[in-house]
Amino acid sequence: MEDMDRACEKARGERILQVQRQKIAACLKEPPEPRAAPKTREECERYWSDYGWVQGSKKSGGTRPHLFTDLPVCRRAAEARRKSEGR
């Protein structure tokens, strides 16, 4: 089961990294706020560094799910975990 979890995390990591790169590129192209300096690569990378991994709060008080937990490899890992826990 640990192998399945590692495979899921690896697959998620690859997909999340792709999205983070897109978000950073968009951040660098964004026009700055009036009277503000354009954002540096370091600022954009820091801002988007945990995107997709953490579970943030919604304004309604609920939480957002982690990204890409619906990948087939992750669904198989979750199903194996449920079976091993007797659910």
C-alpha positions in Angstrom: 0.0 0.0 0.0 2.9 2.4 0.7 4.1 1.8 -2.8 0.7 2.9 -4.2 0.7 6.0 -2.0 4.2 6.9 -3.2 3.1 6.4 -6.8 0.1 8.7 -6.2 2.3 11.4 -4.7 4.8 11.2 -7.5 2.0 11.5 -10.1 0.4 14.3 -8.3 3.8 16.1 -7.9 4.4 16.0 -11.6 1.0 17.4 -12.4 1.1 20.0 -9.7 4.6 21.1 -10.8 3.2 21.7 -14.4 0.4 23.9 -13.0 2.7 25.8 -10.7 5.0 26.6 -13.6 2.0 27.9 -15.6 0.9 30.0 -12.6 4.4 31.4 -12.1 4.7 32.3 -15.8 1.3 34.1 -15.6 2.4 35.9 -12.4 5.5 37.2 -14.2 3.4 38.5 -17.1 0.8 40.2 -15.0 0.8 43.9 -15.0 1.7 45.3 -11.6 -0.8 47.2 -9.4 -0.7 50.9 -9.9 2.4 52.3 -8.4 3.8 48.9 -7.6 6.9 47.2 -9.0 6.5 44.1 -11.2 6.8 40.9 -9.2 10.1 39.1 -9.3 10.5 35.4 -10.2 11.3 34.7 -6.5 8.1 36.4 -5.4 6.0 34.5 -7.8 7.7 31.2 -7.0 7.3 31.8 -3.3 3.6 32.7 -3.7 2.8 29.6 -5.8 5.1 27.1 -4.0 2.5 25.3 -2.0 -0.3 25.5 -4.6 -2.0 22.1 -5.1 -0.4 20.5 -2.0 -2.1 22.3 0.9 -5.7 22.3 1.8 -6.9 25.9 2.1 -10.1 27.3 3.5 -12.9 28.6 1.5 -14.7 31.8 2.4 -17.7 29.7 3.4 -15.6 27.9 6.1 -15.2 24.7 4.1 -12.0 23.4 2.7 -10.7 22.7 -0.8 -9.4 19.3 -1.7 -5.8 18.7 -2.7 -5.3 18.8 -6.4 -5.1 15.7 -8.6 -6.3 13.2 -5.9 -8.6 12.0 -8.6 -5.8 10.5 -10.8 -6.3 6.8 -11.4 -3.2 5.8 -9.4 -4.5 7.9 -6.5 -8.0 6.4 -6.6 -6.5 2.9 -6.6 -4.3 3.8 -3.6 -7.3 5.3 -1.7 -9.4 2.2 -2.5 -6.6 -0.1 -1.2 -6.4 2.0 2.0 -10.2 1.8 2.6 -10.1 -2.0 2.1 -7.2 -2.4 4.5 -9.0 -0.3 7.1 -12.1 -2.5 6.7 -14.4 0.2 5.3 
